[in-house]
Amino acid sequence: MRTSYLDNMEYQNIILRLQEIQQQKDELKNMSTYNSYNAHIKLPGTFEELIINLKRENDIFLEQIKLEKKKLINSQGIKNKQDKEYLSNLIDIIINSIKEGCYTINNDDTLFDSKDLQHFYNSIKILVSKLEANELLLSQIYDLQKEYEDLMIKKASFEKKGFLEKIASSISHKR
């Protein structure tokens, strides 16, 4: 009898945690800026819509980074293909340095007009921080999804066990 009570308590805790995860999912969904993807059928308990929206949002941010890079290159008025390629590689290094948090603008950057470089730096910094925030959200979502799946398996196991116990007790009462 004591085991049944403990099993029931654990089952109730699983149900409560599943509800908490669903609330967290809803909160995370509200944190996503672009909720452009909605499944044509309800996806109860899954995080797929949210994951798709965050990944699409990240694609948008990466496109914006490319656009900012292109704007900076074009602002330099360089016509030579080799020079543009060199500049493009240099800008990629700057972008990676911003991503790693180790790039700061200083007055020694004479290759670019300071106003253009400052605008580029500010734009990239914002986009990189949005990408990082989304990656953190995705990591949390994957952890919650894993926990949700594990709890659903446990819940199903309890329900199967309870169903079998009901059948067993009904058979024993008929004898």
N, C-alpha and C positions, 0 to 999 in steps of 0.2 A: 504494500500500500504506500509506503514511504517513497519508493522508487517512482510510482505513478505521480505522486505529488511533485517530486523534483522534475520529472519529465514534463509535467504540465507547466511548471514555473519556467523551465528552459524554453518550452514552446511559446509561451506568452512573451518571453524576452526576445525571441526571434521575431515574432510578429511586431513587437514595438520597434525593434531595430530596423525592420523592413520599412515601417512607416516613416521612421526618421530619415532613412536613406532617400525615400521618395520626396520628403520635404527638402532635403539637401539638393536633390536633383532639380527641383523647381526653383530653388534659390540660385543655383548655378546657371540655370537656363536664363534667368532674369539678368544675370551678369554679362551674358553674351550680347554684344552690340547688334549684330546682324542675326536675326532669326528668320532668315529667308527660306530655309528648308523646313517644310512640314510634311511629314509622311501622309500618304493618302489614307492610311489606316492607323488607328491608335496603336502605339507601341508601349503598352503598359509596362512599367518597371524597367524599361531599357533606357540606355543613355545614347542611343544611336543618333537621334535627331540633334542632340546637343553636340555630340562629337563631330558630326557632319558640319554643323554650323560653325563651330570653332575652327575646324580645318579650312573651311571656305573663307572664314574671316582672316586666317593666317595667309591664305593665298592672296587675298586682297592687299594685305600689308606688304607682302613680298613684291607684288606688282607696283605698289606705291614707292617702295624703295628703288626699284628699277627706274621708275619714272623720275624720281628725284636725281638719280645718277645721270640719267639722260639729260635732264635740265641743266645740271652742273656742267656736263661736257659741252653742251650747246652754248652755254653762257660764255665759254672761253673763246669762241669764234675760231676754233682750230679747223683747218680744212684737210691737212695732211692725215692720211689714214693711219700711218705709223704713230704719229703724235697722239691721235685720238685713242689708239690702242694702248699706248703707254699711259695716258691719262686715265683710261678706263681701269687698267690694272692698279694704278695708284689709288683710285677711288675705292676699288674693291678692298684694298689694304686698309683704307680709312674706315670703311663699313665694318670690316672684321674687327678692327681695333675698338670701334664703338660698341660692338656686340660683346667684346671681352671686357669692356669698361676701362680700357687703358688709353683712350685717345682723348686728348684735350686740344682745343684750338689755341695756338700761340701766335704771336706776331711774326714768327719766323716763316710761316707758311706764305711764301711770296708767289707761289705758283698760281694760286687762285685769288680772285678779288675777295677781300675779307668779308664783304657783305654777302656775296654768293656762297662762300664757304660757311659762314655763320648760319645762313638759312638752311643749307644742306645739312649741316651738323645738327641743328635743332630738329629738323624734320626726321632725320634718321634716328636720332635719340628717342623721339616719341614713338616712332614705329617699332623700334627694337624693344622698347619697354612694353608695348602692347603685345608683341609676339611672345615675349617672355611671360607675361601675365597669362596669355592663352595656353602656353605650354605648361605652366603651373596648374591651371585649371584642368587641362587634359590629364595630367598626372593624377590629380585628385579624383577625376572622373573614372579613370581606369582602376584606381584603388577601390573606389566605391562600387564600381561594376563587379569587380572580383568578389568583394565582400557580399554584395547582393546575390550573386550566383551561388556562393557557398551557403548562404543562409536559406536560399530557396531549396537547395538540395537537402539541407537539414530539416527544413519545414516539411518537405515532401516525405522524408523518412519518418518523421513523427506522425504525419497524417496516415501514412501506409500502416505503420505499427498500430495506431489507434483503430484503424479500420479492421485490421486482422484480429485485434483483441475483441472488437465488437462482434465479429463473426464467430470467433471461438466461444465467447460467452453466450451467444444466442444458440449455438449448437449444444453446448453443455446444459442449458436450461431446458432444451427440448427433450433431453434423455430422461 
